[in-house]
Structures are given as structure tokens and as C-alpha cells.
Amino acid sequence: MGLIFSSSPRFNPRNDIPGLSGKVIFVTGGNTGLGKETILQLAKHNPERIYLGARSEAKAKAAIGDIKETVPTANIIFLQLDLASLKSVKKAAETLLSETDRLDILVNNAGVMLANSGLTEDGYEINFGTNYMGPVLLTKLLLPLLERTATAGKDVRIINVSSELYKAAPKRGILFEENKTPLADLGTLSRYGQSKLANAYYTKILAEKYPAIKSAALHPGLVRTNIAEESKGSSIFMSLLLKVSEMAIAVDVETGALNQLWASTSNEVQTGEYYLPVGKAASNGLLKNRSLALKLWEWTEAELKTYIS
């Protein structure tokens, strides 16, 4: 599936992330793994504020405490967020919009990994609902603020964490209305892969619709420290497979976060692209199906319209 990380990353966060003074950043899933590491490294470059989105306030505050041990001056604010609940997503967006007049970087990092069949509280297949519908609604609700920030001549980014496992999506790519069922007859990898394909497709059209904002999707690599946490709810077989993969080829979280740190800050980012670690454009094959990407965009707009008013 192309999960092995490049052995020679060419991006050094300490030296290559520019000064972030004045910037406001929002990272979802910031209490652990890639999200926590992303906040840590960005905090070292003096942004005005970083919002940490997470379900658990206790875990988020513990993560903030850990980060402050390294960056005592970091201004990190916990934001309650459960991506499996569109009500929670809307509340989180409303809270952020009430507290800041700008947003420079949105990193849609949070999600579930290879979850067993089930539904979100809004009736979507659990992988698709959590990894795609939740982040898309969050993005849509924050787009007016992101646009206003970009209009002021600022470098504004939307980063969507996808995965090379998009290649495991069903043959039809996106199953649309069938995603309102648990898809119990579909394999775990296919359900997860579909959600990650949807992330990449949405990013492609998002870049077209909002050219003033740099939007990118990416694969972080197979990352050692977040596998056990993210695969909770997987079958015993899948959990074992992931554990074997972790021991064989997974990288540490510091390395795994490089691609999204690069995408969040590098001048080399091309909007609408999908990147392998680190900064390697790879929008080919299935990802080039613009007609399916546009169909997904339009379907999603219709699904979420009641939450946007």
C-alpha cells in the first residue's frame, strides 16, 4: 500500500518552519500522536494561539502540560470536539469563531483508524462519518473566517490528513447513500480506505473553489505511536496485523508528523495536491478522477446544508 516512510526526510521543523508570529492555528486530535507533535513543533515558532481539538478535556490538558514543559510560552487552548457528532463539530466551530478574528492554519488531523462496522450518531458509517463528514463540516463552518484571513493577504492553509490506504477503497470509490448504513459486508480496510479517498477528493475540489487558500491532503506514513490508540475497535485480526506492521516498518511520531508540518508551512506546497512524505506530490491514478471528486463535493454539500445555515 505504499506505507513505508521516506528514509531521508528533507524537512527539519527547527530550521525550516518560518516564524509564525501573529498566526492562529487549529489542530484536531491534538492530544496525542501526530496532532500533539504537530502542535509542539508549531508552538516553537511563536504563533499567537493554537487551538487543540479533542474529545477528552483531561487528555487535552495533559497534552498541553507536556507541550508547555518544552515551550513554556505556548498559548494553547482546548476546544471540545467529537468528529463523530456533527452537533459537537458545529459547537466547536461556533466557539472558535466567537474567540478569534483570524485563522491561518487548519490541520484536520483527527480521525479513527480501521474501526469496526457501526454508525455515527448522525447515521453515517463510522469511518466515513468521523474521518470525512465531521472534518468537512468543521472546514465549511470555518471557511468564512479562513477566507477573511486570506483576503488580508495572509498565507492560509487547510491540511487534510489522508492515507495511502485510500487505495483500498471499494471499486466504485465512494458509495454515497450506502454510507448511511454500517457497510457491515464491506471489509474494514475498504471502509477506512473510502474515508481517506474522500479526504483527498474533497481537498482537490476545495482548492478549486477557494483558490486564495492553500489546501493539501497527505499521507503521514505508518506511525508507531498512534497505531494502538487509533485502531481501537478494530477486529482482533486487524489489530494484530497493525501491530506486526508497527514493529516492522512504522516510524516514530516525530518523523510521522513531518509531512503535515511541511504542508502547513512550506512555500513549496501546491494547492489541491496529495503528498507522500515528505512533500512528494502523488496525485495520480484514482486521485485523478475529478468527476467522482466533484460528485462527492455536491453530495456532501446537500448532506450538510442543514448545519451551515
Protein Blocks (a to p, Z undefined) as FASTA:
>chain_A
ZZaccfbdcbdfklmpccfehiacddehklgcjllmmmmmmmmnopabdcdddfblmlmm
mmmmmmmmmmmmbccddddddfkbmklmmmmmmmmmmmpcbdfbdcdfbccehiacdddf
kopafklmmmmmmmmmmmmmmmmmmmmmmmnopacdddddddfklmmpcfklpakjmmmc
gklmpcfklmmmmmmmmmmmmmmmmmmmmmmbccddddebjafklmmmmmgoiafklmmm
mmmmmmmmpccfklmmmmmmmmmmpckbcghiacddehiacbehjllmmmlmmmmmmmmm
mmmmmmmZZ
